[in-house]
């Protein structure tokens, strides 16, 4: 630690009352000791010269009036004199003094608010103002008749409002630097935030911001569970300015809850790559350092609104800054060698224009290491029939808007690119069964069906119930669910739509319950059920594909939709267990699609259909996007077979027999990917966007009839360190595909169904 210019570290804590408790004081002291032991500060002499009080700044600023404070003027009672030990958490001895001091400070700031200058801003500090070293040819002058001007080539020219604000912020930064280095005061943000944060004591919002309660585009792809994701966080901003730091400890970046970080007026030459871990950061003040470059990982901080890098040695910006679509102000004035093209873009069109330019000009990044299949069972009998299943929410075209996915280059977000990439990946995976969500009717009919037919696939599709209400041509653009299957391997025996809202309204136990009208009916989510028979073995199989509602405030509706799914699936499986066999002639007639001019491939010789005595004997696969994490009641119902009456996710809402008696199903279901839990190949997410990274897509299977052989592993973790979210050029949807390969277990008492002659009517069941 440096001696003479050492300033105490400022942790802008949020105490629950006007005074710190002893427990808070101890905890915060331990926190500071941990950080201080990892930092290497060094004094930095100031190059800024204070100006006399008569030269008060009159443009709008954030600083407020400067206060001459006593030797113990640092935040929370820490001393401001040189060579003094930090005492900012010694609050018990100085509580009354500090309370009075903050009250006086607040009154002075209030007085400042009434003193607006010509620029419409707050009166600046009266004790000093900084010069403008390292200024560019585009340097700001005084306000003239209310308009800011710059000098370029010796001639005064008007500048944009955005650049005028940049110059004002840079001036504030200089004053803060002088105050810290020469007058040993805390950063002005520290003085402002401390009284603001008093008594906060409120649980933090859901990571990434509060989830929207509307049914619009706002947060539709972030199915937060509000109650389970809330965590109490007493502070979220940290000031380490004026410490003479040369490096930042990795310890700092473990505080991933930070929203504001102040590291100005140090000796930092770079920001470490770990800055990308601060995904909730909204303000980063790193002015008056020696930073010459930014790490590409800065693009991970997609919540950033303000990034201040005034008076550094910055020369260029990484293209990853293009992902910072929330950035409102990039402070770059005072960097003498900064890229003139970038500076001119900010001056003329503002920060957002520069961010978009960096996003669009970025070259296509190198692809990640391909995802690998992870074996689960290695000694599998070769005679057992295998089934490879893929489930994927492919991100419907109408939902993939620049407003929702601003961090994605337009080339990677375009439907033409994504559609081709999705079809290409499906072909490469070569699964037997495809369960796709968010696939519109026109896309299914005009693109996926003909393209995938070339790879032996036939498909079934239903749009969401909204399509019936819309009607006409517009109905073609409503998304829904699809199941594709290899027609050379399987015969489609039956297909069913599960329209959850329609099923709910027709249940006898729902007649007197308003919640089904107010909460379930407005949601048009669906599920589809397909019943297959294997051409090679006669084994039959049920495949379910569904997409539940996404909104976090509808956890009860998600559970209710799942309850309807398992209830109806139980009835269908019972019917399918008595389903008659197809005749050999019929099986020969059910051919796979063949392109004109091509010869039909030889199909396996028909074999008798297998017999099933109960609904649980038929192999069952339940796939889809459930918008529910593994700690949800939706997952509990599917994996454990029951949720009890009064389940917390049903809450106060009434859903007839389900809330009175609970919900249960007879199937022994398990998520295929639980086999990777706790291993290096564990799947950490299936949906990856800024602020949300969770597993919400599943392939459930009946454990008494199927066994997992291998699973598609997670994406390349190293690649993800610079990827703030999907989609991008290498991941064409915001969800990733999940793939599981199974074997159908041998049946000890396997029987074949005789083939009675049902006449031509049996043709109605062919797929």
N, C-alpha and C positions, 0 to 999 in steps of 0.2 A: 504494500500500500504506500502511496505517496504521503508526504507529510504536510507541507505547507498548504497545498491547494486541495487537499482531500475533503470532499463533501460527503455527508452521510447519504446512504442509499435511501431513496424515497419509495416506500411501498404504500400506495394509495389505498389503504384498507377502507372497508365499509363497516364501521362498527354499528351495532344494533341500536345504540343510544348515543347521547351526546358525549359520553365518556367511554373509553375502552374499559372492558372488564379485565381483571387480572389474568384470566385465562387467555384472553385475546392478546394481551401484552406479552405473555410468555411465548405463545405460539408464534406471534409475529417476530419476536426477537430471535427465536430459533430459525425461522425462515430466512431472516437477514444474515445470520451467522453462516448458514449453509451457502447462500449466494456469495457472500463476501469472501469466503474461503476459496472460491473458484475463480475470482476475478483478479486481474493484474492491472490496477489503475496506475496512472502516471499523471502528474500535473501537466496542464497544457496552458502556456502563456497566451493571453488574449491579444489579438491584433486589433480589437475594436477599441475606439476611444470614446469615453462618455462625453456627451454634450451637455452644456449647462441647462439648468431648468427653464430658462427663457425660451429655449428652442423646442417647445412641446410639439409632438407629432399630432396632426389633425385628421389624418385619414383613418378609416375604420380598422380596428384591430381587435385581437383577442386578449391583449395583454392587460388592459385596464391601467389604472393609476398605480405608480410605484409607491411602495410604502417603506419608509425607513424604520426598520425593526431593530429590536435590541439584539444582544449577543445570543439570545436563545430564540431566534426568529425562524429557524428551520421547521419544516412540517412536523406536527405532532410533538413539538417541544424539543427537537434536536438542536444542539447549538450550532450557530453559524460561524463562530470564530475559528481561526486556524488552530490546528493541532489538538482540537477537542475531540473527545471520544463521542461516537454517536449516542444520543440519548433520546431519540424520537419516540421510544416506547416507554420511557420513564414517566408515564402519564400520571401516576398516582401523586407525585410530588408537584406536578405543574398543571393539573387539570383545570383548576379555577382560573389560573393565569391564561392558559391557552384558550379556554372558552371565551373569556373576555376579549382576548386578542383577535380571535376569529370573528366575533361579533363586530368589533371595530372595523376589521377588514371588509366584512360584508357591507357595512354601512358606507364605507368609502367607495366600494364598487357600485353600489346603488347610486351614489352621487355622480359617479362617472357616467352612468347611463343617460343622464340628462344633458351631457355636454357633447353634442354631435358637431363635427366639423363640416367643412364643405363637401367632403366625400360621403357624407351620410353615415359616418362611423363614430366610434367611441373615442374620447380623448385618450391619447396614448400616454406613456409614462412621462412625467415632467422632469425627472432627474437626469435622464439620459436618452439618447437615441444612437443607433449605430451608423457607421459609415457603410459604404457599399463596395468593399474590396472584391476583386475578381469579377467585377460587373462586365456584362457583355456590351457589344455595340448597341444592343437594344435596351438601354437603361431608362428607367422611369424618371420623369420629371414631376414637378408639382402639378397639382390639379389646376387646370386653367378653364375657368367658366364651367366648372363641373365635369370636364372631360380630361381623362388621363392621356398623356402623350408620351411617346418615346422619341429618341433621336436615332436616326439611321442615316448615315452618310452626311451628318451635319444638319439634317432637316428634321423638324418636328413632325411626327406622324401620329394619328390617333391609334390606340391599341384596343384590343377587345376587352370586354368586361372581365373575361376569364384571366387574361394576363394582368390586368390591373389588380385583381384579387391576389394573384401570385406575388406581385411586388409588395403588396401590403403584408401578406403572410411572411414573406422573406424578411421584411423589416421587423416584424414581431420576433422572428427567430433570432435576429441579431441582438435585439434588446435582451432577450432571455439569456443569450450567450454572455453578454456583458454582465448582467445581474449575477449569474452563477460564478463566472470566472473571477471577476474583479470585486464584486460586492458580496460574494459568498451567500447568495440567497438561493432558495429552491427554484426550480423551474416554475414559470408562471402557471403552467397547467397544474402543478402540484398544489399551489395555493388556491386555485379555483376549484379543483376537484375535491379537495379535502372537506370543505363545508358542504359541498353538494352530496357527498357520499355518506354524510352522517345519517345514522338511523336507517340505512338501506335494508339490511337484514332480511332480504327477500330472496326466495329461491330463484335461481337463475332460470332463464327461459330455456326452452328446448334448444339443443345445439343447432346453430345455423339460423336462429331467429324463430319467432313465434310462428306456429303453423296457422295457415289461413283456415277460417271456419266457413268459408264460402265454397261454392261448387264451381268455381271458375278455374282459370289457368294458373293462378298465383303460385300455389305450392302443390299442385296436383300430383307431382311425382315424388313427394316426400311424405310417406305415410307414418308420421311420428306417432308414437304412443305417449301422449302428453303426461299422463300420470306416472308412468314407469320411467320416463326419461328425465324427470325433473331432479336436479341435484342442488343442494344448498351450497351456494358459493358466496362468501362474504366479501370478496374483493375481486376486481377484474381489471385493474389498471396498475401499472408499475412504472416508477420514474427512477432511472439510473443515470440521469444526465449529469454532466460536470464532474465525473468521477475519475477522469484521466484514463479510462479503460482502453487497453490495446486489443483485447480479445473478449469475446463473450463465451461464458461457460455453457456447455451442453445442458447443465442443470436448468438454466433459464427456460429452455424450450420444452421442458417437461410440464410447464404450466400452460397447457394447451387451452385453458379457459380464458387466457388473456384477451381482452378486447382493445386495450390501449397500452402501448409500450413506448417509453421515452428514453432514448439513448443518445440524446444530442450532446454536443460539446465534450466529446471524448477524443481518443486518438485511434479510433477504429479505421482500419484500412479496407475492410470487407465485412460483409454479412455472411455468417456461416449458412451452409445448405439447410441446416436444421430449422431455419426460419420458416420453412414450409410446413412445419408441424403446427404452427399457430394458425389453424384454419378459421378461428373465430375473430382474428385480429381485424379491427376496423380502422385503427389509427396507428401509424408508425412514424415517430419523430426521430430522425437520425441526422439532423442538420449539424453543421459545424464539426465534421469529422474529416477523415482523410480517405473516405471510401472512393475507390476507383472503379468498381464494378459491382453489379448485383448478381446473385446466383440465380440460375434458371428456376430454382425451387420457389422463388418469390411468387411465381405464378400460381402456387398452391393456395395463397392467401386471398381467395376470391371474395372474401367479405370486406376487403380493404376499401375504405372510402377516402382516406387521406394518407398519402405517402410523401413525407417531407424530407427532401435530401438537399436542402439549400446549403451552399458553401461547402462542397466536398470536391473531390477530384474525379467525379464521374465523367466518363467519356462516351459511353454507349449504353444501350438497354438490351437485355435479352428479349427474344421474341416472345418468351413466356409471359412477359408483362401484358401481352394481348389477352390473357385470360382474366385480367382484373377488370371485369366489365362493370363492377360497382364503383370503380375508382372515380372520384369527383375532382380531386386535385392531386396532381403529381408536381411537387415542388422541386424544380431543377435550377432555378436562378442561382448564380454564384458559383457554377461549375465552369471554370474557364475554358476547358477543352471539350465541352459537351457537343455531341453530334449536332451540327447546325441544322440539318434537315429535320431532326426530331424537335429541336427547339422552335423552329419556324412553324411547325405543325401545331404545337401547343399555343404559340403566340397568336396564330391566326384563327385556329379552329377549336382549340381547347384540348383538355386532357382526354376526353372520351374519343375524340377523333384520332389522337395518337394511339390510344389503346386499340382501337379498331384497325388502324393501319398495321400495327405490329401483329395483330391476330391474323389478318388476311395475307400479309406478305411472308409469313413464316413458312418455310419449306415443310413438306411432309416428313415427320420424324421417322427415325429408324424403327422398324417393327419390333415388338417385344419378342422375347423367347416364346415359341409356341406353347400353348397349354398342353400338358402331358396327361395321358391316362394313368391312373393309379390303380394297380391291382389290389383287389380285396380278397379274392379267392383264387389260388393258383392251381390247386389240384382239383380240377372240375372234370367230371366224366364227359368224354367226348360225345357220347350218345344223347346227352340232354339237350333239349332245344334252347337256343339262345334268343333273347329279345333285347334289342338296343333301342333305348327311348331317349328322345331329346325334348326338352321343354324350354320355351324362349318367348319372352315378351319382346317383340321386334320394334316397338315404338312407332305407333301410327303416324303417318305423314302429317296430319293436321295438328298433332300435339307437339311436333318437333319444330317449334318456332324459335327465332332468334331471341325473343324476350325470355323464353324459358331456358334456352341453352346458348346464352351469349358467349360463353367460353369456347364454343365449338366453331371452327372456321366454316364459312358458308359452303365451301366445297364438300366438307365432310358431313354437313347437316342436310344437304340436298337429298331429296327422296330418290332421285335417279341413282346417285352414288350408293346410298345405303341399301336400296333394294337389290341392286346387283351384288353388293358385297354379302348381304344376308343369304341370297340364293346360292352364291358361290360357297359359303361356309356350310350351308346345309348339305350341299352335294358332297363336299369333302368329308363331312362327318359320317355320311352314309348310314344313318340310323334307320331302324325298321319302322318306328313310330315317331311322328313329329307332332307335338302339341304346341301350337303357336297362339299367342294372345296379341291383341291389338292389331288384327289384320282386317282391313276393310273389305267389303264385298267386292268392289271393283278390282282391288288388288288381288284378291283370291281368284276371281274369275279370269281376269285379263292377263295376269302376269304369273302368279305362283303356280296355278294349276297347269297351264301349258308348259312352263319352264320345268317344273318338277316331274311332269309326265315323262319327260325324256330320261329321267333317272328312276323310272319304274313306280312313281308315286301316284296314287289317287287320293282325293281328299273330300272331307265334308266340312261345312262351314255354316255358322249362324251369326248374324249380327246381333248387337245388343237390342233390347226391346224398343229402344228409341226409334229404330228404323221403321217400325210399324206405324208409329205416330206421325213421322215425317212424311213417309210415302214418296212416290215419284222418284225422280232422278237423284235427289239429295240423299235418299235412303241408301244409295250405292256407296256413299262415303262414310257410313257409320261402321265403326270397327266392331269386331267380335272375336270369336274363338274358332280355331280350325284344328282338325286332326287329319294328318296325312299318313298313309300307310303304304308299305311296299305291296303292290297288287300281285306280284308273283309269289308272295309268301302268305298273304292273308286274304280271306274272304270276309267282307263286311256283312254280318247277319242282321244287325239292327242299329239304328241311331236315334237318339232322343235329345230334345232340348229341355233344359231346366231353366225356365224363366222364373227367377226367384220371386219377383214382385207379384206375378200372376198366380204362382202357387200359394203365396202367403195370403192373398186376398180371398182365395177360395177355400181356405181352411175353416172348418166349423168353429174351432176354438178362437178364431181371430175376429169374430163378428162384432164383439163389444169392446174391442181394444183399439184405442185411437192411435197408439204408437205405430201400429203397422201401416196406418194411412199416412202419418206424419213423417215417419223415418224410413220405412222399408219401401213403400210405394214409389217415392221419388227416385230410387236407385234402380237402374235398368240393367244390372249385372246379370250374367247368365253362366250356365255351365252346359257342357254337352257330354253325352255318354255314347260310346261306340262299343259294339259287341262283335268280336272277331273270332274267326276259326282259322287255324293253321292248315294250309294245304298239305304240308308234309306229315304232320302227326295227328291232325284232328283235334288237337288241344284247343280249348276256347279261352278267351281272355276278354276282360272288361277294361276299357280305357276311359278315364274321365279327364276332361280339361276344363278349367274354370278361371275366371278373373273376378275377384271380389272388389268391392268398393274401396277406394284409397283413403278417404278422409279420416283423420285421426279422431275426430269427434264422433265417428260412427263405429266405434269398436263393437257396440251392441249389435249393429246391423251386420257387420262381418261375421260375428258369431252366429247370428240368426240365419244368415245365408248358408253358412257351413252346416248348420243343423238341418236345414231343408235339403241340402245336398246329400248328407249321409242318410237321412230318412228315405228320400226317394231312391237313392242308390240301393238301399236295403231291399226295397220292394222290387226294383228292376232285376237285381241279382237273383231274387227268389223266382221271378218269372223266367229268367234266362237258364236257371238250373233245370227247368222242365222244357226247354226249347227243343223242338224236334230236329232230327238230323236232316241234312241235305242229301238228296239222292246223288249217286255217282254221276248221273247224266247232267244234273244241275251244276255240279262242281266243274265239270268239263266245259260247260257253257260260259262260266264266269271267267272271262279272260282279262288279262291286263291290257291297258291301252297301248296301241301300236301306231306309230307315225305312218302316214301314207307312203307306200312304196317299200316299207320295211316288213320283214318276215317276223311273225309272232314267235317269241321264244317258247321252247318246250317247257311245259309246266310239269310239276311232279305228279305222278299217278295218284288219283284220288284215294284217300283212305277213309275209313269210317270215323264219324264224329265221336269224341269222347263223351262219356256220361258223367253228370254231376248230380249228387243227391241233395245238396243244400246250397244256399247262397254263398257260403264262406269257402266252398271248395273250388270255385272258379278263380283262377289267377286275376288279381285286381291291381291296376295302376291308377293312382289319383294324382294328377299333375296340375300345375297352374301357378298363376301369380296371385297369392293370397293377401298381399299387402299387410302381412302380419309377421312379426318376429317370433323366434322360437320360445319366447317367454309369454306369448299371448294365449288366450283361451281357445282361439282357433286351432293353434298347434296342439294344445292339450287335448282337445276333442278328437282330432284326427289320430294322434299318436297313442293316447291312452284309452280311447273308446268311450269316454264319458266326461261330462262336466256336471257338477252338482247344481241343485236348485239354488237360486239366489247368487249365482255366479257374479263376481264383481264387475265383469264387463257387460253383463246385462244391466247392472246398475238399478236405477229406479224404473226402468221401462218394463212393460208387461207384454210378453209374447206367448200368451196362452199356456199350453201344456209344457212348453220348453222352460219357461220361468217357474212354473209350479212344480214340475216333476224332474227337471233337468233334462239333459240330452245324452243319448248313448247310441252306439252302433255295434254290430257283432263282428266287425272285421278286425283282424290283427294287423294294423298298419304301422309302418315305421318309415321315417324319412331315409332315403337311400344314403344321403350324405352324412348321417351320424357316424358312419364307419370311419370318417376322416377326422372327427372331432378329437382334439387333443394331440393331433399329429402335425408334423411340419407341413402337410398338405391340406390342412383344414381350410374349408371354404369360409372366408371371413365376410363375404357379401355376395349378393346376386344383383343388387341395385346399387349403382355407384354414381352419385351426383354430389356437388358441393353441399356440405351440411348434412348429408345422409349417406350412410354406407352400411347396409345391413342385409341379412339373408331374409328374403320375403317370398322367394320362389322355391317350390319343392316338387320332388317326385316321391310320393308315398307308394309303398308296395305292400302286398299281403305276405307276411313272413311265413305263413304255413304253406304257401304254394310257390313262392319265388325266392331266389337267393341272389344277392349282389355279387357280380364277378369283378367288375372294374368301374371306376368313376373318372370323369373328366376333372382334372385338378384345377387349382386356382390360377389366375393370371400372374404374370411375371411381377413380383413385388418390387424389384428394382425399377422396372419401367413405370410403375405407379407412383414413384416418388416425385415425378414431374408431371403427372397427369391429374388435374384437379377434378375431373369427372368425365363420364361418358355421355354421349357418343363422341368419338373422334375417328380419325382415318382408319384405325385398326380395330375399333370396337364400334360397330355401326348402330348400336342401340344403347339405351341407358341401363338396360339389364344385360347380364351375360347369359349365355346358354348354359344349361346344366344337362349332363348326359350320364345315364347309368345303363350298364349292360347287365342283364339278368339271365339266369337259367331257370327253366320251369322244373320244379322238383319232381322226381319220379314218384308215381303213385303206386302204392303196394297193391291196391285192389282196383286198378284201372280197368274200366269197362268201356266197351264201344256201344254206341247207340245203333240199333237196327235202323234200316232205311225204309220206312213205310212209304207207300205211294200216296202223296198228298195232291197229286195232279198239278195243273198249271198254277194254282193259287200260291204255291210255295215260291214262285218266281218273285213275288212281291217283297221278299226279304233279301233279295240279292243286292250286293253293293257294287 
